[in-house]
Amino acid sequence: MSDSTPSDYERLYTVKVNNLDFTTDVSKLRKIFSKYGRIGDVYIVKNPVTNKSRGFGFVKYERKCDAIEAAYAMNGEVMDGRIMRVHLTDKRLRKCLARRVRRSYSSTSSSSDSDDHRYATVKVENLTYRTDERDLKKLFYHCGPIADIYVPRIRKTGLNRGFAFVRFYRKYDAVYAIESLNETRFNGRKIRIVEAKYGKPPPNRSFAHGSSPLAVKYRKHR
């Protein structure tokens, strides 16, 4: 397979690879990811002073389906002793990836009882009272495909109760969310993220917003 850079470079589809070992080079990254399709470009971001890897890089594919498949297959895989965090930089492709994950789980599930075990949920504590589903979606999108976000709200005011639940399709995405975001600052507060149990979401729930009956009312009066 030839990996020469195409003339239409701007239309390549980008996969970002985080948590690379500092010894991983471009040739190895290209070799690992080339099995998912034709690559237009690969590069690892380096420190301009030391010229050493900063631990992340980018793989650019000529076809969007290849980029989606690479992000699906390689996220959570180990290379050079490190668990890679792989995600798509394009918002539209991230939605395609979420559908890809859902289809995969639908095809492998054998019963409704097994569905609950396919999800992994984290609880986010110490949120500001104006934090909503859209804010949390932006915070967690890089951790992996999100199945659902639920922000419990005070019935009379529609304001949140200071905590929320974020559900992932894959357990290692939830683990990564805890490892990378626990005790970080978000909207001016240090948030806590812990593993949680949360029932299966209602069908057709939109995790971007509307996961509470009062969410629409709340947004109108912000």
Secondary structure as GFF3:
##gff-version 3
##sequence-region A 1 222
A	DSSP	three_ten_helix	9	11	.	.	.	ID=ss1
A	DSSP	beta_strand	13	18	.	.	.	ID=ss2
A	DSSP	alpha_helix	26	33	.	.	.	ID=ss3
A	DSSP	three_ten_helix	34	36	.	.	.	ID=ss4
A	DSSP	beta_strand	39	46	.	.	.	ID=ss5
A	DSSP	beta_strand	53	61	.	.	.	ID=ss6
A	DSSP	alpha_helix	64	74	.	.	.	ID=ss7
A	DSSP	beta_strand	78	79	.	.	.	ID=ss8
A	DSSP	beta_strand	82	83	.	.	.	ID=ss9
A	DSSP	beta_strand	85	88	.	.	.	ID=ss10
A	DSSP	alpha_helix	91	108	.	.	.	ID=ss11
A	DSSP	alpha_helix	112	115	.	.	.	ID=ss12
A	DSSP	three_ten_helix	116	118	.	.	.	ID=ss13
A	DSSP	beta_strand	120	125	.	.	.	ID=ss14
A	DSSP	alpha_helix	133	140	.	.	.	ID=ss15
A	DSSP	three_ten_helix	141	143	.	.	.	ID=ss16
A	DSSP	beta_strand	146	150	.	.	.	ID=ss17
A	DSSP	beta_strand	163	168	.	.	.	ID=ss18
A	DSSP	alpha_helix	171	181	.	.	.	ID=ss19
A	DSSP	beta_strand	185	186	.	.	.	ID=ss20
A	DSSP	beta_strand	189	190	.	.	.	ID=ss21
A	DSSP	beta_strand	192	196	.	.	.	ID=ss22
A	DSSP	alpha_helix	215	220	.	.	.	ID=ss23
###
